[in-house]
Structures are given as structure tokens and as C-alpha cells.
Amino acid sequence: MTDSLKLLALMPFPDIDPVAFSLGPLAVHWYGLAYVAGIVCGWLYARQIVKQDSLWPGNRSPITLAHLDDFLVWVAIGIVLGGRLGYVLFYDFAAVSQNPVRAIEIWNGGMSFHGGFIGAVTAIILFARRNGIPVLSMLDIIAAVVPFGLLFGRIANFINGELWGRIAEVPWAVVFPTGGPFARHPSQLYEAALEGLLLLVALGALVFLAKALKRPGFVSGAFVFGYALSRIFVEFFREPDAQLGYLAFGWLTMGMLLSLPMVGLGLWLMLRTRVSTTSP
């Protein structure tokens, strides 16, 4: 492709201020709004699922609307704490070990999905046991709504011009303000489409059409498996974190490494429900 054609192929980066709006000295960022939108949309969607007893084992939901309302605080804390701790441990440990204060300097780093996942699962298990809810059923309903957060979060990454992709010559390549003069894959949008929209539709079909909630653990397994495959695929287009680079073979990234065990975990959860429902 000639240089002139490359220039014509580029998509201009949208001129969107990372700050959505300000209230006096308080600046509200799109990334923060994405977290709020993901949690609220997930909560509203989960309420609709809980109301339909016919979707659950024994035609009765083990989770009430009051449970979902109470769980909002638990999951918000789990996601934020887990996401931040995960980023520090998986992506920024060397710098934090030299300067521990950096762990709370959120402007010097971001959030890790894998850390947020662990934090959310921990919150789910603790909340379910405290309230006498089957853990797998609680995991299932949260898994069904998580793609809302992934969808909005990745769009916010794109707006912020962060976590961009590798250098590319595709017609939809974007020159990000922080990515140098090179056109790059808008990998944030790839993730929004796969981990967010596609996974939301697929899990919705399992819940409402296949009645998969009657097999506790299956929806959770499908989410974990689907997310892991999507993340591994997109990692081939996403620029690895500068402080880590490629871990091995010239292509293996931390995102891939953390997602690989999730493939096995997701398959195990789905197969486990099949065995439990067919055994005498």
C-alpha cells in the first residue's frame, strides 16, 4: 500500500474530551461513567431475569430483587479493589515494589479485568453464602450481565485513547493521540464488540432460549470460556503493555497468559453441569 493510500485509509481519532462534564472542581470522566452504566444496566437486566421463575431450577428463582439491590455495593467494591490490585500485581508490580505509594496512584495506571474478575467472584461467593443463595446460581446471573460493563468499559478506553492496538494498515486504522504517529488497530472496539455485545447476546440466548440457568454453573462457564477466547484473539491486535512487552515467542502477552486458565475453567464448569444433570 502506498503512503498516499495509507493516509486515505486512516480514521481520524474522534475529538472527545475524556472528561464528560464538570461540577465545579469535580471532573466526571467517561471511564467512571462507564463503570456506573455497566453496573446499573447489569442490575436492571438481572432484575428482569430474577422476576422470571420459569428460567430457574424448580421454576423458582433463588435470588430476590432485594438480594440484587443489596449486592450492588458488594460487587462495586469487589470490582474496583480487585481491578486495581490486579493491575498492580499483573502489570505494574516492579514499579510498585520500588515505590509502594504508586499502588494508590490510579492516575499512573489502570484497572485489570482479570483482577476485577477475581474481586467480583470473591464478592459473589461471600454474598451468596451470607444470604443462603446457591453460589453457582449467583455466579450465573452475574455472568449473564457482566458484558454490559465490558462493552461500556472498552468504549471508554477508546474515548480515552488508551490500550490501543498494534500498528496496522487496515482501512479502519486509527492514529491515537498517545500512540505516536502510527495508525493502529482500534482494539478497544474489537473487545467491545466481542467481549461486550456478542457475549451479551450469546449469554442472553442461553438464559432465555436454552433455559441454561436450570443447569447452575453453565452460564458462568460459558461467560468465562467466551471471554477468554475473545481476549486471546484480540491480544493479537492489541499493543502489549510497554513495561511488559511480549513474554515469550514474540507474541505471547500477559493478557493471553491470564486468559488461558479461564478457557479450561469455563469448559470444566460447562461439562460439570452436563455430568451432574445426566447422572442418576
Secondary structure, 3 states (H helix, E strand, C coil): CCHHHHHHHCECCCCCCCEEEEECCEEEEHHHHHHHHHHHHHHHHHHHHHHCHHHCHHHCCCCCHHHHHHHHHHHHHHHHHHHHHHHHHHHCHHHHHHCHHHHHCHHHCCCCHHHHHHHHHHHHHHHHHHHCCCHHHHHHHHHHHHHHHHHHHHHHHHHHCCCCECECCCCCCEECCCCCCCEECCHHHHHHHHHHHHHHHHHHHHHHCCCHHHCCCHHHHHHHHHHHHHHHHHHCCECCCCCCCCCECCCECHHHHHHHHHHHHHHHHHHHHHHHHHCC
